[in-house]
Amino acid sequence: MTNADEEIIHSVSIGSGEMKRQPSWSDINSLIGRIETLEQEREDEHIRLVNASEGVTAADDIDDFKDNHVPSTDSPTLRRRTSSRRGILARLMKRRQDDFDEEIEEVEHKFDDFELPDSTFTFLIAEPILSSPFAMACATYAMCLTCLALALSNELDNGTDDNPYDIAEVTRNVRAVQFLGIIIGVLMDDEIPTGLELIGMGLEQKKDGDKHYSMSRIFFSSLLRISIGMMFLTCLFFVVIQESNVLDIFFDVLALEFVESIDDVIYELCRRGFFSRRLKIAANQDNVIQCSDSADARRIRKWSKRVIRFVYFSVMFIMCAGLSIITYKQPTGEYGCTSIVVQFGDEVWEDAWITTDFKCSDDSDCNANQKCFQGNSHETPFCHEKRLLIFSHFNGLYTFDGIEAERPKYVEMNKEKGDPFKSTIPAEIKYCKEIESWVFFHPNIQTTLDSKASNECQWLLRSEETEDFDLVELSTGFWRLWDGKVVDDYRIDIDCAECVQDSDCNYMGTCVDEPGDGLDQKCECFDGFETPCDVIRSEKDNNTTLNIVKDLDQDGDSITFVSVYGRPIYSAKMQGKPYSLMRDGYPGQEEQYFAVEYPVNASVAVAPHKHNEPDQYDDDDFFEINNQSVAFQTLMKNYTFLLRYTGSRWYGQIIDPNLSSNSFKEEEYHAFWMNSFSGTGQEDNSTLIISEATTMAHPAGVDFFEMRRRNKVFEGGVFDYDYSQYGVLIPLVAHDGAGFFHCNIPSE
């Protein structure tokens, strides 16, 4: 280093006088002026050295550079000298920069005594252990810790088995606010950095100062502070991830910050004398840690600041990283139900427009009762027809199928094992942003053929306006149903299809892993539990029996029978009219068959309900209409009577005799799309009897009805009648609850 360099360094050297206990304002102003002078000198020196590196140098800094300076840039010797001198200048600049930093830090350190914070935690350092201030500090700590512990316990209790931390599914806007809430909360927390700073100051304090505080007391107080800060940040994280409302996130952060600062509030009350004189005196004392000006103390100060910054950013990083993981997993359905079981009620819509499989260009390409319409779900027009929409036909399992409108979308699964349909187009439950509601819809069911008048998102069912993600919770409220008009106060039932423990299976089975079918876990019933009857018999005729349809290949599962909608199918080979499965009469017993009644003391029978002709009884419309078809007449000579569940009711149907477990494609069966009952046209359907609405796992003990006047063919003529969607239901048993089918136990 040259003499000029040494003069510059010595010109900024500072005397090391004794540190005063209480500096005067003149001392402070002098210190500030000295720091400003040093900073200005450092800036001037930096400018001078930079100019020197560019060729404008002072003679007393690098004399040989000026003596050997040659303007020509082509000289290799000059380039080497210039490069070498620039390296020397760079090292010189760094040396002087470090010298200035150390000297300024030494000046700042001279009057940098640390005053203990205005907090009851100070009592743990400055007051005797057996004193009221010390006891007040312990009580305040216990109060603050208890409040935060109760808040954390409350948040953890909100969890469920499949979502133990009750992590909320939220929109992108709310997620951004959650990140901001965490950052703001970390910045607002001062207990952890204050505790760490106190430990550092305790290590810096003078051993021979006017007042020396016990290092163990400082460490004890700081440790309690840090524990409060950690509890605050833990509560903050769980509160934020469970909240789905923007304002609630900010309110929760402020509430936790208030709880964390209880010690500051109580200290201020002590200072004002609200509790006792002794506490007032303790709170108004000056408690200052006198810091040493040694090199070791400055080194501790520097590392203390680094540790505090590291802890600050580490905590913020860890919490934001945890929230980022949650954000990444939400679109996979991790925190909601990946599968739900939906149960609609028994309601119907009689004039739903259904998309057929036939393309068209205008109405002339369609049948007489159809219209050509394109709609929003198809690229080309298709023929549409009106059908009876029975909502319960869409009951069953719906599985998570991605995100739409920032919320999960659920798609209908098949009615056998809950796997995706192979060819049938499924219904969907999703969130409709246009009306801010959850909706049930099907792309092939139109609410109207007028595009301008159609429902938003073509909804058939919709919830109230909501921003909620939880369909299970929403199902407890009222929904709206569309049956040509809005029907309010409609109830549906939605439950998660997963299980976590055996109690979720009603103790009727075990909860097992099913990694391959989209469910995390599912219930598997115990062997032999609630096994359906292999044979059931008619209440009217014990000789009329139906056998369960066996599943010979078992589809790779343990179920030995064909199952749709989670229930077995029964069948019997028959021919002719199935009187044993209908009313009480047989051929030749017309009055009994048609339930003609004779009032007491009357010889004239009360005429049964007439429809078109005064002298003709036409109630038996199923056979009357179908018998007009040669194919049906042929079918009646040899057919299969089939009993199967359709979502809420059991249907008894007359179908082709070739049905077997091999020919029946149970994985594609759907009661609506296979036209189990429509109530329209001569080619109506094959349903003869129908049960009451039930959730029973088998038909034994369920009441059944014969269906009369259920076809729109009868809605014209001499008399017009308005019947229910299922027509006139005539009970097959005399008393409610008697049941029409029973298990055929061999001993009986």
C-alpha positions in Angstrom: 0.0 0.0 0.0 1.4 3.5 -0.9 1.8 6.3 1.5 -1.2 8.0 0.0 -3.3 4.9 0.7 -2.2 4.9 4.3 -3.1 8.6 4.7 -6.6 7.9 3.4 -7.1 5.0 5.8 -5.7 6.9 8.8 -7.7 10.0 7.9 -10.9 8.0 8.8 -9.6 6.3 11.9 -11.7 6.8 15.1 -10.6 7.1 18.7 -11.9 4.6 21.1 -13.2 6.6 24.0 -15.3 5.2 26.8 -18.9 4.5 26.0 -21.4 6.6 27.9 -24.3 5.1 29.8 -26.7 7.8 28.6 -25.4 9.8 25.5 -26.4 13.4 25.2 -28.0 14.9 22.1 -24.8 16.6 21.2 -23.0 13.3 21.3 -25.6 11.7 19.1 -25.5 14.6 16.6 -21.7 14.4 16.5 -21.9 10.7 15.9 -24.4 11.2 13.0 -22.1 13.8 11.5 -19.1 11.6 11.8 -20.9 8.7 10.0 -22.0 11.1 7.2 -18.4 12.3 6.8 -17.0 8.8 6.6 -19.7 7.8 4.0 -18.9 10.8 1.9 -15.1 10.1 2.1 -15.8 6.5 1.1 -17.8 7.7 -1.9 -15.2 10.2 -3.0 -12.5 7.6 -2.7 -14.5 5.2 -4.7 -15.0 7.8 -7.5 -11.3 8.6 -7.5 -10.3 4.9 -7.8 -12.8 4.3 -10.6 -11.4 7.2 -12.5 -7.9 5.8 -12.0 -9.0 2.5 -13.5 -10.1 4.4 -16.6 -6.7 6.3 -17.0 -7.6 9.5 -15.0 -5.4 8.7 -12.0 -3.8 10.8 -9.2 0.0 10.9 -9.3 0.3 9.9 -5.6 -1.8 6.7 -6.1 -0.1 4.9 -9.0 2.9 6.9 -10.2 4.3 4.3 -12.5 1.0 4.2 -14.5 1.4 7.8 -15.5 5.2 7.5 -16.3 4.7 4.6 -18.6 1.4 5.6 -20.2 1.5 5.3 -24.0 -1.5 6.4 -26.1 -1.2 3.6 -28.6 -3.5 0.7 -27.9 -1.5 -1.6 -30.2 1.4 -2.2 -27.7 1.1 -5.6 -26.0 3.3 -4.3 -23.2 0.9 -1.5 -22.5 -2.1 -3.9 -22.5 -0.4 -6.2 -19.9 0.5 -3.2 -17.7 -3.0 -1.8 -17.9 -4.5 -5.2 -17.0 -2.1 -5.7 -14.0 -2.8 -2.2 -12.7 -6.5 -2.6 -13.0 -6.3 -5.8 -10.9 -4.2 -3.9 -8.3 -6.9 -1.1 -8.3 -9.7 -3.6 -7.8 -8.0 -5.2 -4.8 -7.2 -1.7 -3.4 -10.9 -0.7 -3.8 -12.1 -3.8 -2.0 -9.5 -3.3 0.8 -10.6 0.3 1.3 -14.3 -0.7 1.1 -13.9 -3.2 3.9 -11.9 -0.7 6.0 -14.7 1.8 5.7 -17.4 -0.7 6.5 -15.6 -1.8 9.7 -15.0 1.8 10.8 -18.6 2.8 10.2 -19.8 -0.3 12.0 -17.5 0.6 14.9 -18.9 4.1 15.1 -22.5 2.8 15.0 -21.7 0.3 17.7 -20.5 3.0 20.2 -23.9 4.1 21.3 -25.9 1.0 20.3 -27.0 -0.2 23.7 -30.1 -2.4 23.5 -33.2 -1.5 25.5 -35.3 -4.5 26.5 -38.7 -4.6 24.7 -41.9 -3.3 26.3 -43.2 -6.7 27.1 -44.0 -8.9 30.1 -41.2 -11.2 28.8 -38.8 -8.4 30.1 -39.9 -9.2 33.6 -38.5 -12.7 33.2 -35.0 -11.1 32.6 -35.0 -8.0 34.9 -37.2 -8.9 37.9 -36.5 -11.4 40.7 -38.0 -14.8 40.3 -40.1 -14.6 43.5 -41.8 -11.4 42.5 -45.2 -10.3 41.2 -43.8 -9.0 37.9 -42.2 -12.4 37.3 -45.4 -14.2 38.2 -47.4 -11.8 35.9 -45.0 -12.6 33.0 -45.5 -16.4 33.5 -49.3 -16.0 33.7 -49.3 -13.9 30.5 -47.2 -16.5 28.7 -49.6 -19.2 29.8 -52.6 -17.2 28.7 -51.2 -16.5 25.2 -50.0 -20.0 24.7 -53.4 -21.4 25.8 -55.3 -19.2 23.4 -53.1 -20.2 20.5 -53.2 -23.9 21.5 -57.0 -23.8 21.6 -57.1 -22.0 18.2 -54.8 -24.7 16.7 -56.8 -27.5 18.3 -60.0 -26.1 16.8 -58.5 -25.9 13.3 -57.2 -29.5 13.6 -60.6 -30.8 14.7 -62.2 -29.5 11.5 -60.5 -32.4 9.6 -62.2 -35.5 8.3 -60.8 -39.0 7.7 -60.1 -38.3 4.0 -59.0 -34.7 4.6 -57.4 -34.7 8.0 -56.4 -31.0 7.9 -59.6 -29.8 6.3 -57.7 -28.2 3.5 -60.1 -25.9 1.6 -60.5 -26.2 -2.2 -60.4 -22.6 -3.4 -60.2 -20.4 -6.5 -57.0 -18.9 -7.8 -57.9 -15.5 -6.3 -58.4 -16.9 -2.9 -55.2 -19.0 -3.3 -53.3 -15.8 -4.0 -54.7 -14.2 -0.9 -53.6 -17.2 1.1 -50.0 -16.7 0.0 -50.3 -13.0 0.9 -51.8 -13.9 4.3 -48.8 -16.1 5.1 -46.3 -13.5 4.0 -48.0 -10.7 6.0 -48.4 -13.0 9.0 -44.7 -13.9 9.0 -43.7 -10.2 8.6 -46.1 -9.2 11.5 -44.6 -11.8 13.9 -41.9 -10.2 16.0 -41.6 -12.8 18.8 -39.1 -15.1 17.0 -36.8 -12.3 15.7 -36.9 -10.5 19.0 -36.1 -13.6 20.9 -33.1 -14.3 18.6 -31.9 -10.7 18.9 -32.1 -10.9 22.7 -29.9 -13.9 22.7 -27.4 -12.1 20.5 -27.5 -9.0 22.7 -27.0 -11.1 25.7 -23.8 -12.5 24.2 -22.6 -9.0 23.3 -23.2 -7.3 26.7 -20.4 -5.9 28.7 -19.1 -8.1 31.5 -18.2 -5.1 33.6 -21.2 -2.9 32.7 -23.4 -1.0 35.2 -25.9 -3.7 35.0 -25.3 -7.2 33.8 -28.2 -9.5 33.1 -28.1 -13.3 33.6 -27.5 -15.1 30.3 -29.7 -18.0 31.5 -32.6 -15.6 32.2 -32.2 -14.0 28.8 -32.1 -17.4 27.1 -35.2 -18.6 29.1 -37.2 -15.5 28.2 -36.2 -15.7 24.6 -37.1 -19.4 24.4 -40.6 -18.6 25.6 -40.9 -15.8 23.1 -39.8 -18.1 20.3 -42.3 -20.8 21.3 -45.1 -18.2 21.1 -43.9 -17.2 17.7 -43.8 -20.7 16.5 -47.3 -21.5 17.8 -48.5 -18.3 16.1 -47.0 -19.3 12.7 -48.4 -22.9 13.0 -51.9 -21.6 13.8 -51.5 -19.1 10.9 -50.7 -21.8 8.4 -53.7 -24.0 9.3 -56.1 -21.1 9.5 -55.0 -19.9 6.1 -55.2 -23.3 4.3 -58.7 -24.0 5.7 -60.2 -20.6 4.8 -61.9 -20.1 1.5 -63.0 -16.5 1.9 -60.8 -13.5 1.1 -61.9 -11.2 4.0 -62.0 -14.1 6.5 -58.3 -14.8 5.7 -57.3 -11.3 6.7 -59.5 -11.2 9.7 -58.1 -14.5 10.9 -54.5 -13.2 10.5 -55.3 -10.1 12.5 -57.1 -12.1 15.2 -54.0 -14.3 15.7 -51.7 -11.3 15.7 -53.8 -9.8 18.5 -53.5 -13.0 20.5 -49.8 -13.1 20.0 -49.4 -9.5 21.3 -51.3 -10.1 24.6 -47.9 -9.7 26.4 -47.5 -6.2 25.0 -51.0 -5.2 26.0 -50.6 -6.4 29.6 -47.2 -4.7 29.9 -48.8 -1.4 28.9 -51.5 -1.8 31.5 -48.8 -2.6 34.1 -47.0 0.6 33.1 -50.2 2.7 33.6 -50.7 1.1 37.0 -53.9 -0.9 36.3 -52.8 -3.9 38.4 -50.5 -2.8 41.2 -47.8 -0.3 42.2 -45.1 -2.9 42.1 -46.0 -3.8 38.5 -46.1 -0.1 37.6 -42.6 0.5 39.0 -41.2 -2.6 37.2 -42.8 -1.6 33.9 -41.4 1.9 34.0 -37.8 1.0 34.7 -35.1 1.5 32.1 -33.8 -2.0 31.2 -30.8 -1.6 28.9 -28.2 -4.2 27.8 -24.9 -2.4 27.5 -23.1 -3.8 24.5 -19.4 -4.3 24.3 -17.4 -2.5 21.5 -14.9 -5.4 21.1 -14.3 -7.1 17.8 -15.9 -10.3 19.1 -19.1 -8.3 20.1 -19.3 -6.8 16.6 -18.8 -10.2 15.1 -21.7 -11.6 17.2 -23.9 -8.6 16.1 -23.2 -9.4 12.5 -24.0 -13.1 12.8 -27.0 -12.3 14.9 -28.5 -10.2 12.1 -27.7 -12.9 9.6 -29.4 -15.6 11.6 -32.5 -13.4 12.1 -32.8 -12.8 8.4 -32.2 -16.5 7.6 -35.0 -17.5 10.0 -37.3 -14.9 8.6 -36.9 -16.0 5.0 -36.7 -19.7 5.9 -40.0 -19.7 7.7 -41.6 -17.8 4.9 -40.2 -20.2 2.3 -41.3 -23.3 4.2 -44.9 -22.0 4.7 -45.2 -20.9 1.1 -43.7 -24.2 -0.1 -46.3 -26.1 1.9 -49.1 -23.9 0.4 -47.5 -24.5 -3.1 -47.8 -28.2 -2.6 -51.4 -27.9 -1.7 -52.0 -25.7 -4.8 -50.3 -28.4 -6.9 -52.4 -31.2 -5.5 -55.8 -29.5 -5.6 -56.5 -30.1 -9.3 -56.1 -33.8 -8.7 -59.0 -33.9 -6.3 -56.7 -34.6 -3.4 -58.7 -32.5 -0.8 -62.2 -33.3 -1.9 -64.2 -36.4 -2.7 -62.7 -38.2 -5.7 -66.0 -40.1 -6.0 -69.5 -39.3 -4.8 -72.7 -41.3 -4.6 -75.8 -39.3 -5.8 -79.4 -40.1 -4.9 -82.0 -38.1 -6.7 -85.6 -38.2 -5.6 -88.6 -39.7 -7.5 -89.4 -36.6 -9.5 -89.8 -36.7 -13.3 -90.0 -34.3 -16.3 -92.5 -35.5 -18.8 -91.4 -33.4 -21.8 -87.6 -33.6 -21.9 -86.0 -33.1 -25.3 -83.6 -36.1 -25.9 -81.0 -36.2 -28.6 -81.3 -39.3 -30.8 -78.6 -40.9 -32.8 -80.0 -39.7 -36.2 -78.5 -36.8 -37.9 -80.7 -34.4 -39.9 -80.8 -31.2 -41.9 -84.4 -30.2 -41.1 -87.5 -31.6 -39.4 -88.5 -33.7 -42.5 -85.5 -35.9 -41.8 -87.0 -36.9 -38.5 -90.0 -38.9 -37.3 -93.4 -37.3 -36.8 -92.8 -36.7 -33.1 -89.2 -35.5 -33.5 -87.6 -32.2 -34.4 -84.2 -31.4 -35.9 -82.0 -29.3 -33.6 -78.3 -28.7 -33.3 -77.8 -27.3 -29.8 -74.6 -26.3 -28.1 -73.2 -29.8 -27.5 -73.0 -31.0 -31.0 -71.3 -29.9 -34.2 -74.1 -31.1 -36.5 -78.0 -31.2 -36.0 -79.6 -34.3 -34.7 -83.2 -35.4 -34.4 -84.7 -34.7 -30.9 -87.7 -36.4 -29.3 -89.7 -35.8 -26.1 -89.3 -38.4 -23.4 -90.2 -38.9 -19.8 -87.1 -38.0 -17.8 -87.0 -39.9 -14.5 -84.2 -38.4 -12.5 -83.6 -41.4 -10.3 -82.4 -43.3 -13.3 -79.2 -41.2 -13.0 -78.6 -42.3 -9.4 -75.3 -43.9 -8.6 -71.6 -43.3 -8.6 -70.0 -40.1 -10.0 -66.2 -39.8 -10.2 -63.8 -36.8 -10.3 -62.9 -35.9 -13.9 -60.7 -32.9 -13.8 -61.3 -29.2 -13.1 -63.8 -26.9 -14.7 -64.5 -23.3 -13.6 -61.8 -23.9 -11.0 -63.8 -26.6 -9.3 -64.0 -30.4 -9.6 -66.2 -32.0 -12.2 -67.9 -35.3 -11.6 -68.9 -37.7 -14.3 -71.5 -40.5 -14.1 -70.1 -44.1 -13.9 -71.7 -47.3 -15.1 -74.3 -49.0 -12.9 -72.3 -52.3 -12.4 -68.9 -51.7 -10.8 -68.6 -48.0 -11.1 -66.2 -48.0 -14.0 -66.5 -45.5 -16.9 -69.1 -46.2 -19.6 -67.7 -47.6 -22.8 -70.3 -46.2 -25.2 -73.0 -44.5 -23.1 -72.6 -40.8 -22.7 -72.6 -40.0 -19.0 -74.3 -37.2 -17.1 -72.2 -34.6 -15.3 -72.2 -32.6 -12.1 -70.1 -29.4 -12.4 -70.0 -25.7 -11.5 -71.7 -23.3 -13.8 -70.0 -19.8 -13.6 -72.9 -18.2 -15.4 -75.2 -18.7 -12.5 -72.5 -19.4 -9.8 -74.1 -22.7 -8.9 -73.5 -26.4 -9.1 -75.6 -28.0 -11.8 -76.6 -31.5 -13.0 -76.8 -31.8 -16.7 -76.5 -34.2 -19.7 -75.2 -33.1 -23.1 -77.9 -35.1 -24.8 -80.8 -33.7 -22.8 -82.1 -30.3 -23.8 -84.3 -28.1 -21.7 -85.7 -26.5 -24.8 -85.1 -26.4 -28.5 -85.0 -22.6 -28.4 -81.3 -21.7 -27.9 -82.2 -18.2 -26.5 -84.5 -19.6 -23.9 -82.4 -22.6 -22.7 -81.2 -22.8 -19.2 -77.7 -21.7 -18.4 -75.3 -24.6 -18.8 -78.5 -26.7 -19.8 -79.1 -27.4 -16.1 -81.6 -30.0 -15.0 -80.8 -29.5 -11.3 -79.0 -26.6 -9.8 -77.9 -25.5 -6.3 -78.4 -22.1 -4.8 -75.7 -19.5 -5.7 -72.5 -20.4 -4.0 -68.8 -20.3 -4.2 -68.4 -23.5 -2.1 -66.5 -26.6 -3.3 -68.1 -29.1 -1.0 -70.9 -30.9 -2.8 -71.6 -33.1 0.2 -72.3 -30.0 2.4 -74.3 -28.4 -0.4 -76.6 -31.4 -0.7 -78.0 -30.6 2.8 -79.5 -27.4 1.3 -82.3 -26.8 -1.2 -81.8 -27.3 -4.9 -83.9 -26.3 -7.9 -85.3 -28.9 -10.4 -86.4 -28.3 -14.0 -89.5 -30.1 -15.2 -90.5 -27.5 -17.8 -90.6 -24.9 -15.0 -88.4 -24.3 -11.9 -89.3 -26.4 -8.9 -87.9 -24.9 -5.7 -86.9 -26.6 -2.4 -85.8 -29.9 -4.0 -83.7 -32.3 -2.0 -80.9 -34.6 -3.2 -78.5 -36.7 -1.3 -74.8 -36.7 -2.0 -72.1 -38.6 -0.1 -68.5 -39.4 -0.5 -67.9 -42.8 -1.9 -64.6 -43.4 -0.2 -63.9 -44.9 3.1 -61.0 -44.6 5.5 -61.9 -47.1 8.3 -64.3 -50.0 8.8 -66.8 -47.8 10.6 -67.4 -46.0 7.3 -68.7 -49.3 6.0 -71.3 -49.4 8.8 -69.3 -52.3 10.3 -70.7 -54.5 7.5 -67.4 -54.9 5.8 -63.8 -53.7 5.6 -62.2 -50.7 4.0 -59.7 -51.9 1.4 -57.4 -50.2 -1.0 -58.5 -50.0 -4.6 -55.6 -48.3 -6.5 -56.8 -49.1 -9.9 -60.4 -47.7 -10.1 -60.0 -44.1 -9.2 -61.0 -44.6 -5.5 -58.5 -44.3 -2.7 -60.4 -46.9 -0.7 -63.7 -48.6 -0.9 -65.9 -50.9 1.3 -65.8 -54.6 0.7 -68.7 -56.5 2.4 -68.1 -59.4 4.7 -68.6 -62.8 3.0 -72.2 -63.9 3.4 -73.4 -60.5 4.7 -76.7 -59.4 3.2 -76.3 -61.9 0.5 -79.5 -61.6 -1.7 -81.9 -64.5 -2.0 -81.1 -66.9 -4.9 -84.8 -67.5 -5.5 -87.8 -65.3 -4.7 -91.5 -66.2 -5.0 -94.7 -64.3 -5.7 -97.0 -63.5 -2.8 -99.9 -64.4 -5.0 -98.6 -67.8 -6.2 -95.8 -69.7 -4.4 -95.2 -71.7 -7.5 -94.1 -68.6 -9.4 -90.5 -68.1 -8.7 -87.7 -65.9 -10.0 -84.0 -66.8 -9.9 -81.1 -64.5 -9.4 -79.1 -64.1 -12.7 -75.7 -65.6 -12.0 -72.4 -63.9 -13.1 -70.4 -66.9 -14.2 -67.2 -65.1 -15.1 -67.6 -62.9 -12.0 -65.9 -60.0 -13.8 -62.8 -60.5 -11.7 -64.6 -59.7 -8.5 -66.2 -61.7 -5.7 -69.8 -60.9 -6.7 -71.4 -64.1 -8.1 -74.5 -62.5 -9.6 -75.2 -59.8 -12.2 -75.5 -56.5 -10.5 -76.9 -53.1 -11.7 -77.4 -50.0 -9.5 -75.7 -52.1 -6.8 -78.5 -54.7 -6.8 -79.2 -58.2 -8.2 -81.3 -59.1 -11.2 -84.0 -61.8 -11.1 -85.5 -63.6 -14.0 -88.0 -66.4 -15.0 -88.9 -68.0 -18.3 -92.6 -67.6 -19.0 -95.3 -67.7 -21.6 -98.7 -66.1 -21.8 -100.1 -63.4 -19.6 -98.2 -63.4 -16.2 -101.4 -63.5 -14.0 -99.4 -64.7 -11.0 -97.5 -61.4 -11.1 -100.5 -59.2 -11.6 -103.9 -58.6 -10.0 -105.7 -61.1 -7.8 -107.8 -62.6 -10.6 -107.3 -65.2 -13.4 -109.0 -65.6 -16.7 -112.7 -66.3 -16.2 -112.8 -64.3 -13.0 -113.3 -60.9 -14.6 -114.9 -59.2 -11.7 -112.1 -60.3 -9.4 -109.5 -59.4 -11.9 -110.8 -55.9 -12.4 -111.6 -55.5 -8.7 -115.3 -54.9 -9.2 -116.9 -54.1 -5.8 -120.4 -54.7 -4.6 -121.6 -52.3 -1.9 -123.3 -53.7 1.1 -127.0 -54.6 0.5 -126.6 -53.9 -3.2 -127.0 -56.3 -6.1 -125.6 -53.9 -8.7 -121.9 -53.8 -9.1 -120.1 -50.5 -9.0 -118.7 -50.1 -12.4 -115.0 -50.0 -12.6 -113.1 -46.9 -13.9 -114.0 -46.5 -17.6 -111.9 -44.6 -20.1 -112.9 -44.4 -23.7 -115.9 -46.5 -24.2 -118.8 -46.6 -21.6 -119.2 -50.4 -22.1 -115.6 -51.4 -22.4 -112.9 -51.7 -19.7 -109.6 -50.6 -21.1 -107.4 -50.3 -18.0 -105.1 -53.1 -19.0 -103.4 -50.8 -21.5 -100.0 -52.6 -21.4 -101.4 -55.7 -23.2 -104.0 -53.7 -25.2 -101.4 -51.6 -26.9 -98.6 -54.1 -27.2 -101.0 -56.8 -28.5 -101.5 -54.7 -31.7 -97.9 -55.7 -32.6 -97.3 -59.1 -34.2 -93.9 -59.2 -32.7 -95.3 -58.8 -29.2 -97.9 -61.5 -29.8 -95.0 -63.8 -30.8 -93.0 -62.7 -27.7 -95.8 -63.6 -25.4 -95.5 -67.3 -26.4 -91.9 -67.4 -25.0 -90.3 -64.5 -23.0 -88.2 -63.7 -19.9 -89.8 -61.9 -17.1 -87.0 -59.7 -15.6 -87.0 -57.9 -12.2 -84.2 -55.3 -11.9 -83.5 -52.0 -10.0 -83.5 -48.7 -11.8 -82.2 -46.2 -9.3 -85.1 -45.9 -6.9 -87.7 -48.5 -8.0 -87.7 -52.1 -9.1 -89.2 -52.7 -12.6 -90.8 -56.0 -13.6 -90.4 -56.3 -17.4 -91.3 -58.6 -20.3 -88.2 -58.9 -22.6 -86.5 -61.2 -25.1 -86.1 -64.8 -23.9 -82.5 -65.0 -24.9 -81.2 -63.0 -22.0 -78.3 -64.6 -20.1 -75.4 -63.5 -18.0 -73.3 -63.7 -21.1 -75.6 -61.7 -23.4 -76.5 -59.0 -20.8 -74.0 -56.2 -21.0 -74.4 -55.0 -17.4 -71.5 -52.5 -17.7 -73.5 -50.5 -20.2 -77.0 -50.8 -18.7 -78.7 -47.5 -18.0 -82.4 -47.4 -17.1 -83.0 -44.1 -18.9 -81.0 -44.6 -22.1 -82.4 -48.2 -22.5 -85.9 -46.8 -22.3 -87.0 -48.8 -19.2 -90.0 -46.6 -19.0 -91.0 -43.7 -21.1 -94.8 -43.6 -21.1 -95.0 -42.6 -24.8 -96.0 -44.4 -28.0 -97.1 -47.9 -28.9 -93.4 -48.9 -28.8 -93.4 -47.8 -25.2 -91.4 -50.2 -23.1 -91.7 -53.6 -21.5 -92.4 -52.6 -17.9 -95.5 -54.3 -16.4 -95.1 -53.9 -12.6 -93.2 -51.4 -10.5 -92.2 -51.2 -6.9 -92.6 -48.3 -4.4 -89.6 -46.0 -4.2 -87.0 -47.9 -2.0 -83.4 -48.2 -1.2 -83.7 -51.9 -0.2 -80.8 -54.0 -1.5 -83.2 -56.7 -2.8 -86.9 -56.8 -3.8 -88.0 -59.2 -0.9 -90.5 -57.4 1.3 -91.0 -54.4 -1.1 -94.6 -53.4 -2.2 -95.3 -53.6 -5.9 -98.0 -52.2 -8.2 -99.4 -53.0 -11.5 -99.3 -50.1 -13.9 -102.5 -49.0 -15.7 -103.3 -46.0 -17.8 -99.7 -44.9 -17.8 -99.4 -44.3 -21.6 -100.1 -41.0 -23.4 -102.0 -42.9 -26.0 -105.0 -42.7 -23.7 -104.8 -39.0 -23.2 -107.4 -38.4 -26.0 -110.9 -39.6 -26.7 -114.3 -39.2 -25.1 -112.8 -38.6 -21.7 -109.4 -36.9 -21.0 -107.6 -37.8 -17.8 -104.4 -36.5 -16.2 -102.6 -39.3 -14.6 -99.3 -39.4 -12.7 -96.1 -40.1 -14.5 -96.5 -43.8 -13.7 -100.2 -43.9 -14.6 -102.6 -45.5 -12.2 -100.7 -47.8 -9.7 -102.8 -50.7 -8.5 -101.4 -52.4 -5.4 -100.5 -56.1 -5.8 -101.0 -56.7 -2.1 -103.9 -55.8 0.2 -101.8 -54.1 2.9 -98.9 -51.7 2.8 -95.6 -53.2 3.8 -96.7 -56.8 3.2 -94.3 -57.1 0.2 -95.1 -58.9 -3.0 -91.9 -61.0 -3.3 -90.3 -63.1 -0.6 -87.2 -65.3 -0.3 -88.0 -68.8 -1.3 -86.4 -70.7 1.6 -86.1 -74.4 0.8 -87.5 -75.5 4.3 -90.7 -73.6 3.4 
